[in-house]
């Protein structure tokens, strides 16, 4: 099985569709005004996000998600 890897642009566009579908325009605009890509400590965020995960567990989650 080969997982499709999306580009950063594709991922960003997909992520932006979530608040656009679920929030009124003014909160989305406020969110975007404070969302500074590259301004945060991505290493710390990644460690917190994936704490306790392994490559195998993440692969299993991705496989399960793709099969939905």
mmCIF file as Biopython writes it, N, C-alpha, C and O atoms, coordinates in Angstrom:
data_model
#
loop_
_atom_site.group_PDB
_atom_site.id
_atom_site.type_symbol
_atom_site.label_atom_id
_atom_site.label_alt_id
_atom_site.label_comp_id
_atom_site.label_asym_id
_atom_site.label_entity_id
_atom_site.label_seq_id
_atom_site.pdbx_PDB_ins_code
_atom_site.Cartn_x
_atom_site.Cartn_y
_atom_site.Cartn_z
_atom_site.occupancy
_atom_site.B_iso_or_equiv
_atom_site.auth_seq_id
_atom_site.auth_asym_id
_atom_site.pdbx_PDB_model_num
ATOM 1   N N  . UNK A ? 1  ? 0.836   -1.174 0.000  1.0 0.0 1  A 1 
ATOM 2   C CA . UNK A ? 1  ? 0.000   0.000  0.000  1.0 0.0 1  A 1 
ATOM 3   C C  . UNK A ? 1  ? 0.883   1.241  0.000  1.0 0.0 1  A 1 
ATOM 4   O O  . UNK A ? 1  ? 1.895   1.291  0.700  1.0 0.0 1  A 1 
ATOM 5   N N  . UNK A ? 2  ? 0.511   2.208  -0.760 1.0 0.0 2  A 1 
ATOM 6   C CA . UNK A ? 2  ? 1.284   3.449  -0.851 1.0 0.0 2  A 1 
ATOM 7   C C  . UNK A ? 2  ? 0.383   4.613  -0.441 1.0 0.0 2  A 1 
ATOM 8   O O  . UNK A ? 2  ? -0.644  4.863  -1.072 1.0 0.0 2  A 1 
ATOM 9   N N  . UNK A ? 3  ? 0.763   5.307  0.597  1.0 0.0 3  A 1 
ATOM 10  C CA . UNK A ? 3  ? -0.008  6.466  1.051  1.0 0.0 3  A 1 
ATOM 11  C C  . UNK A ? 3  ? 0.325   7.662  0.178  1.0 0.0 3  A 1 
ATOM 12  O O  . UNK A ? 3  ? 1.493   7.920  -0.114 1.0 0.0 3  A 1 
ATOM 13  N N  . UNK A ? 4  ? -0.692  8.385  -0.233 1.0 0.0 4  A 1 
ATOM 14  C CA . UNK A ? 4  ? -0.485  9.586  -1.028 1.0 0.0 4  A 1 
ATOM 15  C C  . UNK A ? 4  ? -0.022  10.706 -0.105 1.0 0.0 4  A 1 
ATOM 16  O O  . UNK A ? 4  ? -0.640  10.966 0.927  1.0 0.0 4  A 1 
ATOM 17  N N  . UNK A ? 5  ? 1.054   11.359 -0.478 1.0 0.0 5  A 1 
ATOM 18  C CA . UNK A ? 5  ? 1.589   12.471 0.306  1.0 0.0 5  A 1 
ATOM 19  C C  . UNK A ? 5  ? 1.173   13.768 -0.374 1.0 0.0 5  A 1 
ATOM 20  O O  . UNK A ? 5  ? 1.506   14.009 -1.535 1.0 0.0 5  A 1 
ATOM 21  N N  . UNK A ? 6  ? 0.452   14.588 0.351  1.0 0.0 6  A 1 
ATOM 22  C CA . UNK A ? 6  ? 0.012   15.852 -0.220 1.0 0.0 6  A 1 
ATOM 23  C C  . UNK A ? 6  ? 1.082   16.918 -0.019 1.0 0.0 6  A 1 
ATOM 24  O O  . UNK A ? 6  ? 1.922   16.813 0.874  1.0 0.0 6  A 1 
ATOM 25  N N  . UNK A ? 7  ? 1.040   17.928 -0.851 1.0 0.0 7  A 1 
ATOM 26  C CA . UNK A ? 7  ? 1.993   19.024 -0.718 1.0 0.0 7  A 1 
ATOM 27  C C  . UNK A ? 7  ? 1.582   19.898 0.467  1.0 0.0 7  A 1 
ATOM 28  O O  . UNK A ? 7  ? 0.454   19.807 0.952  1.0 0.0 7  A 1 
ATOM 29  N N  . UNK A ? 8  ? 2.495   20.738 0.924  1.0 0.0 8  A 1 
ATOM 30  C CA . UNK A ? 8  ? 2.168   21.658 2.015  1.0 0.0 8  A 1 
ATOM 31  C C  . UNK A ? 8  ? 1.030   22.585 1.608  1.0 0.0 8  A 1 
ATOM 32  O O  . UNK A ? 8  ? 0.172   22.918 2.426  1.0 0.0 8  A 1 
ATOM 33  N N  . UNK A ? 9  ? 1.022   23.000 0.349  1.0 0.0 9  A 1 
ATOM 34  C CA . UNK A ? 9  ? -0.051  23.870 -0.137 1.0 0.0 9  A 1 
ATOM 35  C C  . UNK A ? 9  ? -1.394  23.148 -0.073 1.0 0.0 9  A 1 
ATOM 36  O O  . UNK A ? 9  ? -2.389  23.726 0.365  1.0 0.0 9  A 1 
ATOM 37  N N  . UNK A ? 10 ? -1.427  21.880 -0.508 1.0 0.0 10 A 1 
ATOM 38  C CA . UNK A ? 10 ? -2.667  21.102 -0.444 1.0 0.0 10 A 1 
ATOM 39  C C  . UNK A ? 10 ? -3.146  20.962 0.995  1.0 0.0 10 A 1 
ATOM 40  O O  . UNK A ? 10 ? -4.334  21.115 1.281  1.0 0.0 10 A 1 
ATOM 41  N N  . UNK A ? 11 ? -2.221  20.673 1.891  1.0 0.0 11 A 1 
ATOM 42  C CA . UNK A ? 11 ? -2.563  20.516 3.304  1.0 0.0 11 A 1 
ATOM 43  C C  . UNK A ? 11 ? -3.096  21.826 3.884  1.0 0.0 11 A 1 
ATOM 44  O O  . UNK A ? 11 ? -4.078  21.824 4.626  1.0 0.0 11 A 1 
ATOM 45  N N  . UNK A ? 12 ? -2.455  22.934 3.551  1.0 0.0 12 A 1 
ATOM 46  C CA . UNK A ? 12 ? -2.897  24.239 4.040  1.0 0.0 12 A 1 
ATOM 47  C C  . UNK A ? 12 ? -4.299  24.556 3.537  1.0 0.0 12 A 1 
ATOM 48  O O  . UNK A ? 12 ? -5.149  25.019 4.298  1.0 0.0 12 A 1 
ATOM 49  N N  . UNK A ? 13 ? -4.538  24.305 2.250  1.0 0.0 13 A 1 
ATOM 50  C CA . UNK A ? 13 ? -5.860  24.575 1.686  1.0 0.0 13 A 1 
ATOM 51  C C  . UNK A ? 13 ? -6.930  23.712 2.346  1.0 0.0 13 A 1 
ATOM 52  O O  . UNK A ? 13 ? -8.022  24.194 2.646  1.0 0.0 13 A 1 
ATOM 53  N N  . UNK A ? 14 ? -6.620  22.443 2.570  1.0 0.0 14 A 1 
ATOM 54  C CA . UNK A ? 14 ? -7.574  21.553 3.230  1.0 0.0 14 A 1 
ATOM 55  C C  . UNK A ? 14 ? -7.847  22.020 4.657  1.0 0.0 14 A 1 
ATOM 56  O O  . UNK A ? 14 ? -8.994  22.031 5.104  1.0 0.0 14 A 1 
ATOM 57  N N  . UNK A ? 15 ? -6.794  22.402 5.365  1.0 0.0 15 A 1 
ATOM 58  C CA . UNK A ? 15 ? -6.948  22.867 6.746  1.0 0.0 15 A 1 
ATOM 59  C C  . UNK A ? 15 ? -7.778  24.144 6.812  1.0 0.0 15 A 1 
ATOM 60  O O  . UNK A ? 15 ? -8.557  24.322 7.748  1.0 0.0 15 A 1 
ATOM 61  N N  . UNK A ? 16 ? -7.627  25.022 5.847  1.0 0.0 16 A 1 
ATOM 62  C CA . UNK A ? 16 ? -8.386  26.275 5.848  1.0 0.0 16 A 1 
ATOM 63  C C  . UNK A ? 16 ? -9.865  26.054 5.548  1.0 0.0 16 A 1 
ATOM 64  O O  . UNK A ? 16 ? -10.709 26.849 5.961  1.0 0.0 16 A 1 
ATOM 65  N N  . UNK A ? 17 ? -10.181 24.982 4.832  1.0 0.0 17 A 1 
ATOM 66  C CA . UNK A ? 17 ? -11.587 24.704 4.532  1.0 0.0 17 A 1 
ATOM 67  C C  . UNK A ? 17 ? -12.380 24.358 5.798  1.0 0.0 17 A 1 
ATOM 68  O O  . UNK A ? 17 ? -13.586 24.598 5.854  1.0 0.0 17 A 1 
ATOM 69  N N  . UNK A ? 18 ? -11.721 23.807 6.796  1.0 0.0 18 A 1 
ATOM 70  C CA . UNK A ? 18 ? -12.425 23.408 8.021  1.0 0.0 18 A 1 
ATOM 71  C C  . UNK A ? 18 ? -13.026 24.619 8.737  1.0 0.0 18 A 1 
ATOM 72  O O  . UNK A ? 18 ? -14.231 24.628 8.989  1.0 0.0 18 A 1 
ATOM 73  N N  . UNK A ? 19 ? -12.230 25.645 9.074  1.0 0.0 19 A 1 
ATOM 74  C CA . UNK A ? 19 ? -12.870 26.800 9.727  1.0 0.0 19 A 1 
ATOM 75  C C  . UNK A ? 19 ? -13.818 27.542 8.789  1.0 0.0 19 A 1 
ATOM 76  O O  . UNK A ? 19 ? -14.822 28.096 9.236  1.0 0.0 19 A 1 
ATOM 77  N N  . UNK A ? 20 ? -13.507 27.559 7.488  1.0 0.0 20 A 1 
ATOM 78  C CA . UNK A ? 20 ? -14.385 28.258 6.554  1.0 0.0 20 A 1 
ATOM 79  C C  . UNK A ? 20 ? -15.769 27.619 6.506  1.0 0.0 20 A 1 
ATOM 80  O O  . UNK A ? 20 ? -16.766 28.319 6.330  1.0 0.0 20 A 1 
ATOM 81  N N  . UNK A ? 21 ? -15.841 26.303 6.661  1.0 0.0 21 A 1 
ATOM 82  C CA . UNK A ? 21 ? -17.132 25.606 6.642  1.0 0.0 21 A 1 
ATOM 83  C C  . UNK A ? 21 ? -17.858 25.703 7.976  1.0 0.0 21 A 1 
ATOM 84  O O  . UNK A ? 21 ? -19.085 25.608 8.014  1.0 0.0 21 A 1 
ATOM 85  N N  . UNK A ? 22 ? -17.127 25.892 9.067  1.0 0.0 22 A 1 
ATOM 86  C CA . UNK A ? 22 ? -17.712 25.785 10.399 1.0 0.0 22 A 1 
ATOM 87  C C  . UNK A ? 22 ? -17.779 27.082 11.188 1.0 0.0 22 A 1 
ATOM 88  O O  . UNK A ? 22 ? -18.307 27.102 12.300 1.0 0.0 22 A 1 
ATOM 89  N N  . UNK A ? 23 ? -17.257 28.154 10.633 1.0 0.0 23 A 1 
ATOM 90  C CA . UNK A ? 23 ? -17.233 29.416 11.366 1.0 0.0 23 A 1 
ATOM 91  C C  . UNK A ? 23 ? -17.698 30.545 10.458 1.0 0.0 23 A 1 
ATOM 92  O O  . UNK A ? 23 ? -17.541 30.467 9.240  1.0 0.0 23 A 1 
ATOM 93  N N  . UNK A ? 24 ? -18.271 31.598 11.046 1.0 0.0 24 A 1 
ATOM 94  C CA . UNK A ? 24 ? -18.600 32.783 10.255 1.0 0.0 24 A 1 
ATOM 95  C C  . UNK A ? 24 ? -17.314 33.452 9.746  1.0 0.0 24 A 1 
ATOM 96  O O  . UNK A ? 24 ? -16.237 33.216 10.293 1.0 0.0 24 A 1 
ATOM 97  N N  . UNK A ? 25 ? -17.423 34.275 8.715  1.0 0.0 25 A 1 
ATOM 98  C CA . UNK A ? 25 ? -16.231 34.881 8.111  1.0 0.0 25 A 1 
ATOM 99  C C  . UNK A ? 25 ? -15.357 35.694 9.062  1.0 0.0 25 A 1 
ATOM 100 O O  . UNK A ? 25 ? -14.132 35.631 8.963  1.0 0.0 25 A 1 
ATOM 101 N N  . UNK A ? 26 ? -15.953 36.460 9.986  1.0 0.0 26 A 1 
ATOM 102 C CA . UNK A ? 26 ? -15.109 37.329 10.825 1.0 0.0 26 A 1 
ATOM 103 C C  . UNK A ? 26 ? -14.204 36.544 11.774 1.0 0.0 26 A 1 
ATOM 104 O O  . UNK A ? 26 ? -13.058 36.957 11.955 1.0 0.0 26 A 1 
ATOM 105 N N  . UNK A ? 27 ? -14.638 35.436 12.397 1.0 0.0 27 A 1 
ATOM 106 C CA . UNK A ? 27 ? -13.685 34.674 13.205 1.0 0.0 27 A 1 
ATOM 107 C C  . UNK A ? 27 ? -12.597 34.005 12.358 1.0 0.0 27 A 1 
ATOM 108 O O  . UNK A ? 27 ? -11.457 33.865 12.801 1.0 0.0 27 A 1 
ATOM 109 N N  . UNK A ? 28 ? -12.954 33.599 11.151 1.0 0.0 28 A 1 
ATOM 110 C CA . UNK A ? 28 ? -11.942 33.012 10.263 1.0 0.0 28 A 1 
ATOM 111 C C  . UNK A ? 28 ? -10.884 34.059 9.939  1.0 0.0 28 A 1 
ATOM 112 O O  . UNK A ? 28 ? -9.689  33.766 9.942  1.0 0.0 28 A 1 
ATOM 113 N N  . UNK A ? 29 ? -11.331 35.284 9.660  1.0 0.0 29 A 1 
ATOM 114 C CA . UNK A ? 29 ? -10.382 36.361 9.363  1.0 0.0 29 A 1 
ATOM 115 C C  . UNK A ? 29 ? -9.484  36.639 10.565 1.0 0.0 29 A 1 
ATOM 116 O O  . UNK A ? 29 ? -8.283  36.857 10.406 1.0 0.0 29 A 1 
ATOM 117 N N  . UNK A ? 30 ? -10.061 36.633 11.764 1.0 0.0 30 A 1 
ATOM 118 C CA . UNK A ? 30 ? -9.248  36.847 12.971 1.0 0.0 30 A 1 
ATOM 119 C C  . UNK A ? 30 ? -8.247  35.721 13.158 1.0 0.0 30 A 1 
ATOM 120 O O  . UNK A ? 30 ? -7.086  35.961 13.489 1.0 0.0 30 A 1 
ATOM 121 N N  . UNK A ? 31 ? -8.701  34.483 12.944 1.0 0.0 31 A 1 
ATOM 122 C CA . UNK A ? 31 ? -7.810  33.338 13.066 1.0 0.0 31 A 1 
ATOM 123 C C  . UNK A ? 31 ? -6.632  33.474 12.110 1.0 0.0 31 A 1 
ATOM 124 O O  . UNK A ? 31 ? -5.483  33.272 12.504 1.0 0.0 31 A 1 
ATOM 125 N N  . UNK A ? 32 ? -6.910  33.812 10.870 1.0 0.0 32 A 1 
ATOM 126 C CA . UNK A ? 32 ? -5.840  33.944 9.884  1.0 0.0 32 A 1 
ATOM 127 C C  . UNK A ? 32 ? -4.895  35.089 10.221 1.0 0.0 32 A 1 
ATOM 128 O O  . UNK A ? 32 ? -3.705  35.023 9.913  1.0 0.0 32 A 1 
ATOM 129 N N  . UNK A ? 33 ? -5.415  36.133 10.849 1.0 0.0 33 A 1 
ATOM 130 C CA . UNK A ? 33 ? -4.544  37.262 11.189 1.0 0.0 33 A 1 
ATOM 131 C C  . UNK A ? 33 ? -3.565  36.918 12.308 1.0 0.0 33 A 1 
ATOM 132 O O  . UNK A ? 33 ? -2.497  37.523 12.406 1.0 0.0 33 A 1 
ATOM 133 N N  . UNK A ? 34 ? -3.926  35.942 13.160 1.0 0.0 34 A 1 
ATOM 134 C CA . UNK A ? 34 ? -3.014  35.556 14.238 1.0 0.0 34 A 1 
ATOM 135 C C  . UNK A ? 34 ? -2.245  34.279 13.934 1.0 0.0 34 A 1 
ATOM 136 O O  . UNK A ? 34 ? -1.356  33.896 14.694 1.0 0.0 34 A 1 
ATOM 137 N N  . UNK A ? 35 ? -2.576  33.624 12.841 1.0 0.0 35 A 1 
ATOM 138 C CA . UNK A ? 35 ? -1.939  32.368 12.462 1.0 0.0 35 A 1 
ATOM 139 C C  . UNK A ? 35 ? -0.676  32.680 11.671 1.0 0.0 35 A 1 
ATOM 140 O O  . UNK A ? 35 ? -0.729  32.916 10.464 1.0 0.0 35 A 1 
ATOM 141 N N  . UNK A ? 36 ? 0.441   32.679 12.350 1.0 0.0 36 A 1 
ATOM 142 C CA . UNK A ? 36 ? 1.715   33.006 11.727 1.0 0.0 36 A 1 
ATOM 143 C C  . UNK A ? 36 ? 2.476   31.719 11.473 1.0 0.0 36 A 1 
ATOM 144 O O  . UNK A ? 36 ? 3.132   31.192 12.372 1.0 0.0 36 A 1 
ATOM 145 N N  . UNK A ? 37 ? 2.393   31.221 10.270 1.0 0.0 37 A 1 
ATOM 146 C CA . UNK A ? 37 ? 3.095   29.991 9.919  1.0 0.0 37 A 1 
ATOM 147 C C  . UNK A ? 37 ? 4.592   30.233 10.047 1.0 0.0 37 A 1 
ATOM 148 O O  . UNK A ? 37 ? 5.117   31.218 9.527  1.0 0.0 37 A 1 
ATOM 149 N N  . UNK A ? 38 ? 5.267   29.337 10.735 1.0 0.0 38 A 1 
ATOM 150 C CA . UNK A ? 38 ? 6.703   29.456 10.908 1.0 0.0 38 A 1 
ATOM 151 C C  . UNK A ? 38 ? 7.121   30.291 12.102 1.0 0.0 38 A 1 
ATOM 152 O O  . UNK A ? 38 ? 8.316   30.448 12.351 1.0 0.0 38 A 1 
ATOM 153 N N  . UNK A ? 39 ? 6.171   30.827 12.843 1.0 0.0 39 A 1 
ATOM 154 C CA . UNK A ? 39 ? 6.507   31.664 13.991 1.0 0.0 39 A 1 
ATOM 155 C C  . UNK A ? 39 ? 6.588   30.873 15.293 1.0 0.0 39 A 1 
ATOM 156 O O  . UNK A ? 39 ? 7.072   31.384 16.303 1.0 0.0 39 A 1 
ATOM 157 N N  . UNK A ? 40 ? 6.122   29.646 15.271 1.0 0.0 40 A 1 
ATOM 158 C CA . UNK A ? 40 ? 6.077   28.849 16.493 1.0 0.0 40 A 1 
ATOM 159 C C  . UNK A ? 40 ? 7.229   27.857 16.530 1.0 0.0 40 A 1 
ATOM 160 O O  . UNK A ? 40 ? 7.954   27.689 15.549 1.0 0.0 40 A 1 
ATOM 161 N N  . UNK A ? 41 ? 7.385   27.212 17.661 1.0 0.0 41 A 1 
ATOM 162 C CA . UNK A ? 41 ? 8.407   26.183 17.830 1.0 0.0 41 A 1 
ATOM 163 C C  . UNK A ? 41 ? 7.826   24.862 17.346 1.0 0.0 41 A 1 
ATOM 164 O O  . UNK A ? 41 ? 7.217   24.127 18.122 1.0 0.0 41 A 1 
ATOM 165 N N  . UNK A ? 42 ? 8.012   24.565 16.083 1.0 0.0 42 A 1 
ATOM 166 C CA . UNK A ? 42 ? 7.392   23.381 15.490 1.0 0.0 42 A 1 
ATOM 167 C C  . UNK A ? 42 ? 7.929   22.090 16.088 1.0 0.0 42 A 1 
ATOM 168 O O  . UNK A ? 42 ? 7.211   21.091 16.141 1.0 0.0 42 A 1 
ATOM 169 N N  . UNK A ? 43 ? 9.181   22.093 16.538 1.0 0.0 43 A 1 
ATOM 170 C CA . UNK A ? 43 ? 9.735   20.887 17.155 1.0 0.0 43 A 1 
ATOM 171 C C  . UNK A ? 43 ? 8.996   20.574 18.449 1.0 0.0 43 A 1 
ATOM 172 O O  . UNK A ? 43 ? 8.629   19.424 18.688 1.0 0.0 43 A 1 
ATOM 173 N N  . UNK A ? 44 ? 8.778   21.569 19.275 1.0 0.0 44 A 1 
ATOM 174 C CA . UNK A ? 44 ? 8.054   21.372 20.536 1.0 0.0 44 A 1 
ATOM 175 C C  . UNK A ? 44 ? 6.613   20.947 20.259 1.0 0.0 44 A 1 
ATOM 176 O O  . UNK A ? 44 ? 6.092   20.044 20.914 1.0 0.0 44 A 1 
ATOM 177 N N  . UNK A ? 45 ? 5.969   21.601 19.284 1.0 0.0 45 A 1 
ATOM 178 C CA . UNK A ? 45 ? 4.593   21.254 18.942 1.0 0.0 45 A 1 
ATOM 179 C C  . UNK A ? 45 ? 4.507   19.819 18.423 1.0 0.0 45 A 1 
ATOM 180 O O  . UNK A ? 45 ? 3.588   19.082 18.781 1.0 0.0 45 A 1 
ATOM 181 N N  . UNK A ? 46 ? 5.452   19.427 17.588 1.0 0.0 46 A 1 
ATOM 182 C CA . UNK A ? 46 ? 5.466   18.069 17.029 1.0 0.0 46 A 1 
ATOM 183 C C  . UNK A ? 46 ? 5.655   17.035 18.137 1.0 0.0 46 A 1 
ATOM 184 O O  . UNK A ? 46 ? 4.985   16.003 18.150 1.0 0.0 46 A 1 
ATOM 185 N N  . UNK A ? 47 ? 6.572   17.316 19.068 1.0 0.0 47 A 1 
ATOM 186 C CA . UNK A ? 47 ? 6.797   16.380 20.177 1.0 0.0 47 A 1 
ATOM 187 C C  . UNK A ? 47 ? 5.543   16.233 21.029 1.0 0.0 47 A 1 
ATOM 188 O O  . UNK A ? 47 ? 5.208   15.125 21.447 1.0 0.0 47 A 1 
ATOM 189 N N  . UNK A ? 48 ? 4.852   17.329 21.289 1.0 0.0 48 A 1 
ATOM 190 C CA . UNK A ? 48 ? 3.621   17.265 22.082 1.0 0.0 48 A 1 
ATOM 191 C C  . UNK A ? 48 ? 2.515   16.537 21.318 1.0 0.0 48 A 1 
ATOM 192 O O  . UNK A ? 48 ? 1.780   15.733 21.893 1.0 0.0 48 A 1 
ATOM 193 N N  . UNK A ? 49 ? 2.405   16.818 20.044 1.0 0.0 49 A 1 
ATOM 194 C CA . UNK A ? 49 ? 1.355   16.218 19.225 1.0 0.0 49 A 1 
ATOM 195 C C  . UNK A ? 49 ? 1.529   14.713 19.087 1.0 0.0 49 A 1 
ATOM 196 O O  . UNK A ? 49 ? 0.550   13.968 19.122 1.0 0.0 49 A 1 
ATOM 197 N N  . UNK A ? 50 ? 2.769   14.263 18.932 1.0 0.0 50 A 1 
ATOM 198 C CA . UNK A ? 50 ? 3.033   12.849 18.685 1.0 0.0 50 A 1 
ATOM 199 C C  . UNK A ? 50 ? 3.618   12.127 19.898 1.0 0.0 50 A 1 
ATOM 200 O O  . UNK A ? 50 ? 4.227   11.068 19.749 1.0 0.0 50 A 1 
ATOM 201 N N  . UNK A ? 51 ? 3.442   12.679 21.082 1.0 0.0 51 A 1 
ATOM 202 C CA . UNK A ? 51 ? 3.958   12.030 22.295 1.0 0.0 51 A 1 
ATOM 203 C C  . UNK A ? 51 ? 3.376   10.630 22.418 1.0 0.0 51 A 1 
ATOM 204 O O  . UNK A ? 51 ? 2.164   10.438 22.323 1.0 0.0 51 A 1 
ATOM 205 N N  . UNK A ? 52 ? 4.247   9.662  22.629 1.0 0.0 52 A 1 
ATOM 206 C CA . UNK A ? 52 ? 3.804   8.286  22.797 1.0 0.0 52 A 1 
ATOM 207 C C  . UNK A ? 52 ? 3.518   7.544  21.508 1.0 0.0 52 A 1 
ATOM 208 O O  . UNK A ? 52 ? 3.188   6.359  21.539 1.0 0.0 52 A 1 
ATOM 209 N N  . UNK A ? 53 ? 3.638   8.214  20.385 1.0 0.0 53 A 1 
ATOM 210 C CA . UNK A ? 53 ? 3.381   7.574  19.093 1.0 0.0 53 A 1 
ATOM 211 C C  . UNK A ? 53 ? 4.669   7.003  18.523 1.0 0.0 53 A 1 
ATOM 212 O O  . UNK A ? 53 ? 5.766   7.467  18.836 1.0 0.0 53 A 1 
ATOM 213 N N  . UNK A ? 54 ? 4.517   5.997  17.688 1.0 0.0 54 A 1 
ATOM 214 C CA . UNK A ? 54 ? 5.637   5.434  16.941 1.0 0.0 54 A 1 
ATOM 215 C C  . UNK A ? 54 ? 5.307   5.544  15.465 1.0 0.0 54 A 1 
ATOM 216 O O  . UNK A ? 54 ? 4.173   5.847  15.095 1.0 0.0 54 A 1 
ATOM 217 N N  . UNK A ? 55 ? 6.285   5.300  14.636 1.0 0.0 55 A 1 
ATOM 218 C CA . UNK A ? 55 ? 6.030   5.297  13.195 1.0 0.0 55 A 1 
ATOM 219 C C  . UNK A ? 55 ? 4.944   4.272  12.882 1.0 0.0 55 A 1 
ATOM 220 O O  . UNK A ? 55 ? 4.056   4.520  12.066 1.0 0.0 55 A 1 
ATOM 221 N N  . UNK A ? 56 ? 5.029   3.124  13.539 1.0 0.0 56 A 1 
ATOM 222 C CA . UNK A ? 56 ? 4.052   2.063  13.296 1.0 0.0 56 A 1 
ATOM 223 C C  . UNK A ? 56 ? 2.641   2.492  13.706 1.0 0.0 56 A 1 
ATOM 224 O O  . UNK A ? 56 ? 1.680   2.241  12.979 1.0 0.0 56 A 1 
ATOM 225 N N  . UNK A ? 57 ? 2.516   3.138  14.869 1.0 0.0 57 A 1 
ATOM 226 C CA . UNK A ? 57 ? 1.180   3.545  15.318 1.0 0.0 57 A 1 
ATOM 227 C C  . UNK A ? 57 ? 0.610   4.646  14.423 1.0 0.0 57 A 1 
ATOM 228 O O  . UNK A ? 57 ? -0.589  4.664  14.147 1.0 0.0 57 A 1 
ATOM 229 N N  . UNK A ? 58 ? 1.459   5.555  13.975 1.0 0.0 58 A 1 
ATOM 230 C CA . UNK A ? 58 ? 0.997   6.606  13.067 1.0 0.0 58 A 1 
ATOM 231 C C  . UNK A ? 58 ? 0.598   6.022  11.718 1.0 0.0 58 A 1 
ATOM 232 O O  . UNK A ? 58 ? -0.385  6.453  11.116 1.0 0.0 58 A 1 
ATOM 233 N N  . UNK A ? 59 ? 1.367   5.034  11.244 1.0 0.0 59 A 1 
ATOM 234 C CA . UNK A ? 59 ? 1.032   4.380  9.979  1.0 0.0 59 A 1 
ATOM 235 C C  . UNK A ? 59 ? -0.313  3.671  10.099 1.0 0.0 59 A 1 
ATOM 236 O O  . UNK A ? 59 ? -1.135  3.735  9.186  1.0 0.0 59 A 1 
ATOM 237 N N  . UNK A ? 60 ? -0.534  3.004  11.213 1.0 0.0 60 A 1 
ATOM 238 C CA . UNK A ? 60 ? -1.810  2.309  11.440 1.0 0.0 60 A 1 
ATOM 239 C C  . UNK A ? 60 ? -2.967  3.302  11.440 1.0 0.0 60 A 1 
ATOM 240 O O  . UNK A ? 60 ? -4.016  3.032  10.856 1.0 0.0 60 A 1 
ATOM 241 N N  . UNK A ? 61 ? -2.782  4.446  12.089 1.0 0.0 61 A 1 
ATOM 242 C CA . UNK A ? 61 ? -3.828  5.476  12.103 1.0 0.0 61 A 1 
ATOM 243 C C  . UNK A ? 61 ? -4.100  5.994  10.696 1.0 0.0 61 A 1 
ATOM 244 O O  . UNK A ? 61 ? -5.254  6.185  10.313 1.0 0.0 61 A 1 
ATOM 245 N N  . UNK A ? 62 ? -3.038  6.221  9.931  1.0 0.0 62 A 1 
ATOM 246 C CA . UNK A ? 62 ? -3.202  6.711  8.559  1.0 0.0 62 A 1 
ATOM 247 C C  . UNK A ? 62 ? -3.913  5.677  7.698  1.0 0.0 62 A 1 
ATOM 248 O O  . UNK A ? 62 ? -4.781  6.022  6.896  1.0 0.0 62 A 1 
ATOM 249 N N  . UNK A ? 63 ? -3.548  4.414  7.863  1.0 0.0 63 A 1 
ATOM 250 C CA . UNK A ? 63 ? -4.176  3.341  7.096  1.0 0.0 63 A 1 
ATOM 251 C C  . UNK A ? 63 ? -5.662  3.240  7.435  1.0 0.0 63 A 1 
ATOM 252 O O  . UNK A ? 63 ? -6.499  3.093  6.544  1.0 0.0 63 A 1 
ATOM 253 N N  . UNK A ? 64 ? -5.980  3.317  8.714  1.0 0.0 64 A 1 
ATOM 254 C CA . UNK A ? 64 ? -7.376  3.266  9.144  1.0 0.0 64 A 1 
ATOM 255 C C  . UNK A ? 64 ? -8.151  4.445  8.576  1.0 0.0 64 A 1 
ATOM 256 O O  . UNK A ? 64 ? -9.272  4.277  8.095  1.0 0.0 64 A 1 
ATOM 257 N N  . UNK A ? 65 ? -7.568  5.630  8.627  1.0 0.0 65 A 1 
ATOM 258 C CA . UNK A ? 65 ? -8.229  6.835  8.112  1.0 0.0 65 A 1 
ATOM 259 C C  . UNK A ? 65 ? -8.481  6.718  6.618  1.0 0.0 65 A 1 
ATOM 260 O O  . UNK A ? 65 ? -9.560  7.070  6.140  1.0 0.0 65 A 1 
ATOM 261 N N  . UNK A ? 66 ? -7.484  6.222  5.866  1.0 0.0 66 A 1 
ATOM 262 C CA . UNK A ? 66 ? -7.631  6.103  4.413  1.0 0.0 66 A 1 
ATOM 263 C C  . UNK A ? 66 ? -8.693  5.089  4.030  1.0 0.0 66 A 1 
ATOM 264 O O  . UNK A ? 66 ? -9.327  5.232  2.984  1.0 0.0 66 A 1 
ATOM 265 N N  . UNK A ? 67 ? -8.900  4.077  4.842  1.0 0.0 67 A 1 
ATOM 266 C CA . UNK A ? 67 ? -9.867  3.036  4.495  1.0 0.0 67 A 1 
ATOM 267 C C  . UNK A ? 67 ? -11.312 3.459  4.760  1.0 0.0 67 A 1 
ATOM 268 O O  . UNK A ? 67 ? -12.241 2.739  4.393  1.0 0.0 67 A 1 
ATOM 269 N N  . UNK A ? 68 ? -11.511 4.614  5.391  1.0 0.0 68 A 1 
ATOM 270 C CA . UNK A ? 68 ? -12.876 5.102  5.668  1.0 0.0 68 A 1 
ATOM 271 C C  . UNK A ? 68 ? -13.540 5.596  4.412  1.0 0.0 68 A 1 
ATOM 272 O O  . UNK A ? 68 ? -14.687 6.041  4.455  1.0 0.0 68 A 1 
#
